[in-house]
Amino acid sequence: MAVPKRRSTSARRDKRRANWKISTPAVTECPQCSEMKLSHRVCKKCGYYDRKKVIETAE
């Protein structure tokens, strides 16, 4: 069974763990109503997706 010969330093360990970050969600402007919305999702304000009416909204 493989066993490390020397203890890993805290710097090496922390460098390995440095990439666990939460990225911000991709937000774009709705072409229909200019409201900010999540990418690849139906706009909550106007109900459009890909320039087509998908859901009815109470405006």
Secondary structure, 3 states (H helix, E strand, C coil): CCCCCCCCCHHHHHHHCCCCCCCCCCEEECCCCCCEEECCCCCCCCCEECCEECCCCCC
